[in-house]
Amino acid sequence: MSDNVSRKSPYFTIMQAASHLLVKPSTLNKWRHLGIGPVFRTHGGRIVYLIEDLDAWSESQKHQKAFPPVRHKPTSSDDGDNK
């Protein structure tokens, strides 16, 4: 029993999970309600996040580009005639 008491929990509260992901708790709450955030569990009515689930969700959010490339719209001076 003493091993369980001294061992750290693998679960984070909303505050701890938000801190781990570097977002505000309100952002994490919004993501949860929209169904776009990390998976969560309820323990006795309390929302908790497994640390490994937070890290897996974060890993799934990797991107190589921030935004789609901006397309250049030709102007009358860009008509290809460079005389």
N, C-alpha and C positions, 0 to 999 in steps of 0.2 A: 504494500500500500504506500509506503514512503517513497518508492520509486515513481509512482504516479504523481505524487504531490510535487516532487522536486523536478520532474520532467516538464519542459515547456510544452504548451499546447500547440498542435499544428494548425489551430484555427485562429483567425483574426476577427475582431469585431469590425464593424463598418468603419470606425475611426482608424483602426490599425490598417485595414485593407486600403483605405484611401491614401493614407500616408505611404504605404508600401508602393502604390502605383503613382504617387506624386500628383494626386488629384484631390479635389475637395470632396468631403463626404456627400454633399448635395449632388455632385456630378455622378458619383457611384450610385446613389439612390435613383437618379434619373435614368441612368443606363439600365439598372435593374428593372425599373418599371417599363422601360421600352424594350426590354429583352435583348439588349445589345452588349451588355457588360459580361463580366466573368460569372460563371455559375456560382451559386450560393446554396447554403443549406439553412434550415431552421432547426434549432435545438431549443425545445421548450418555448417556442414563440420568438426566440432571439435569432436574428439573421447573422450567420457567420460565414466566413470564407476560408477554405482550405488553402494554405500557402501555395501548394503545388498548382492548384487551379488558377490562382492569380498569376503565377509565373507562366503557365501554359497559355492563358488568355493574352498576356502581354506579348508572348512570343508570336502569337497568331496575328498581332497587330503590326508586324514589321512591314515597312514600305521602303521602296527604293527611291521613289520620287514623291515630293510633297503634293504636287498638282499636275494635271495634264499639261503638256507643252502648249505654250501660247502660239497660236497660228497667226502668222503675219498676213494681213490683208493687203493685197497690192493696191497701190494708189496710182493715179494717172502718171506719176513720174517713174513708176516701177513697171511700165508696160513691156519691158524687154528691149526697147529701142534705145540704145546708148550711142546715138550719133553725135 
